[in-house]
Amino acid sequence: MIQLKRGEQMKENVNVMAVFCDDAKRIARFDEMTNFVFYTKEKSIWQKSDMIPCKPDLSGGMTAIRENIHQMINVFNNCKIIITKSLTGIPYQVFDKAGFIICESEVFDLELLDTIQSDLAKIDAEIKEDELLLANTPKETDQPGHYFIDLTQVQKKHPEMSSKMALLPFLKDTPFYALEVVCEHIPPWFEHKLSELNFSYTIQNKNDSTQHVIITPVVCE
């Protein structure tokens, strides 16, 4: 099982990873490692570096431990992904704060490197999708509780974004008095989904080529 302890959007080089090993060249816990090795992917093939001796000194106080780990980090250069059996406590905090992606696994083989690459790519895609949705959700106007979104502009910039993607999360999670939606045409799902979510809508004519839809909550009398 792989545990990805960090999943921020990939600015790191996913073609370089470091594996913490013991004397038998097996994957090891951080506090049991005696060396580490870099794996670099070149032309779809993982190339292995020479073993680099490294036995962490965890016997001192917190300051000494942090300094020792920072010295170790200095040789990592552009490698920001580490693979180990376990990394906890102060060492974990130092690596995490330094921007490392920490992957934990009980066993290691070359397939694991490809699996981690694939997992990181999926996480990155999900984060980018979340950021896309966040950047293109309705914005509150000067009038509190009143929101606006121009779907024509959103979909012009991001053709892959459907009206449901842009609106449903907002409609489900955000309290509001009114939401104005500018669109080329009224999305068919408005007819059934809005009433299902306890909203109604009206259409305003503003003498342009677009539709201006005002969505409001249904108020029970």
N, C-alpha and C positions, 0 to 999 in steps of 0.2 A: 504493500500500500504506500502511495506517495502522499505526503502531506505538504502542501504548498503553504508556507507560513507567511508569504507576502505576495500580494497580487496587484500591485499598482501597474498603471499603464506602462507598457514596455518601452523604456528608454535605454534599457540595458542591451548588451550584445548577447543574444541567445545562442550564439555559436561558440561560446566559450564557457566552460563550467569547471569548477574545482571539486574534487572528491577527497574527503578526509579518510585516510587509511591507517591500518595498524601495521605491525612488522610483517604480517603475513600477506600484505597487500590487499586485505579485505576492507570493505567499507566499515568505518568505525565511528563511535561516538566522539564528540569533540574532545571530551576529557580523557579519552583513551587513544587518541590518534598519535602516531609517531611521524607521520609524513602526509603530504597531500600531492595530488597530481592534477595537472590541467588537461582537459580534453577540448580540442579545438576542431570544429567541423570545417573541412575544406573540400569543396566539390562533392558534397553529400557523404563524405567519409570522415569519421572521427579519428583525429590524430592524437596520440597520447604523448605527453611530455615525460621527461625523466622525473623520478620521484624526488620531491623536495623535502628534506628532513624538517620536521617541526613537531616539537612536543610542548604543548602549552603549559606554562607555569601558572598554576592556579593556587599556589600556596600563600601568596602575599595578600595584602589588603585589596580593597576594591580599586583603589587608584593604580596599584601595581598591575593588577589583572587587566584593567582597561588599557594601560600603556603597552603591556605585552601583546595584547590582541591588535592594537593599532599598528604596532611594528610588523605583525604578521600581515595585516591588511595592505601594508605598503608594497608588498611584492605581488599583489593580485592584479595590478595595472587595470586593464579594461574588463577583467572578469568580475561579474557581480552576481553570479549564481553559484551557490555552494550546495553540495550534496553530502549528507551525513546521516548516521543512524539517529543521532539525537543532539540537540543544541538547546540548552536552557539557561536560565539565570542571567548573570551579568554578561557572559559571552554572547548569548542570544541578543540581549539589549544592544550591545556594541555593534554587532553585525547588522542588526535591523536598522539602527539609527544611521549607520553608514550607507544604507540604501541597498543592502544585499537581499536577494531573493533566496530564502532558506528552504531547501527541499529535504524532507526526511524519508528514509527508506531502510528497511531491514536488510535488503539485498541489493547488489549492484551488477548490472551488465550493460552492454552498449545500447540495448533496446531501451533501457531506462532513460538514457539521454534523449532519445527521440520522443519518448513518451512525455518527458518534462517539456520539451520544446513544443509539442502539440498542445499540452495543457496550458502553457503560458500564452500561446497564440489564441486559444479559445477565451481565456480570461481577458486578454487584451481586447479582443473583438467585442466581448460583452461590455467592458468598461467604455469603449468608444461608442457603443450603441446607447448606453445609459447617458453618456455625456451629450450625444446627439439629441436624445429626447429632452434632456434637461435644458439644453440651449434653445430648443424650439417649442417649449410649452407656452401656454398663454401667460401674458404678463399683466400685472395689475396696473390699472390706469391711475390717474390722479384722484379718481373717486374710489374710496375704499370699498372693497368687495366687488368691484366691477373690473372685469378682465377682457383682454383683447388678443386675438391671434389672426394673422393674415395667412391662411393656409396656402393661398396662391404663391406667396413669396417663399414660404417654407418648402413647398414641394418643387418650386423652381430650383432652389438651391440643393435640395435633397430629394430627388425623384423616387428614391427607395422608401421614403417615409409616407405611409398611408395616413389617411385622416384618423383612423382608429389609433394608430401608434401615437399620433400627436395629441389626441384629445381624451381618449379613454382613461389613461392614468390620472389626468387632471380631474376629470369628472368624478372619478371614484374616490379620490383622496383629498380634494381641495374644497372647502366650504366657500361659496360665493353667492352674490346676489344676481349677477348677470354676466354672461360671457358673450361677447360679440365675435362671431366667426366670419371672416371674409373668405369666400370660396368660389370656384368656377361654377360649381353646381352643388346642390344639396346632397350630401352623402346618403345613399339609400338606407344605411343602417340607422340613421337618425329616427326614422319612422317608428321602429319597434324598440331600439335600444334605449333611447332617451326616456321614453315612458317607463321602461323597465327600471331605469335608474331614478325614477321619480322627477324627471325634468320635462319641461315643455319648451317649444320654440316658436318664434314668430319670424317673419321675413320683412326686412325693411328695404324700401326702394330708395336708392341714393343716386339714381341717374348715372350709373356706370355699368360696365359690362359684367361686373361680378355680383354675387349674391351676398347679402349681409344678413346673417342669421343671428338672432338674439336668443340665447338659451338661458332659461331661468328655472329655479327649483319650483316644483309644484307645492303650493301652500295649502294645507288642509284647513278647511273652515270649521 
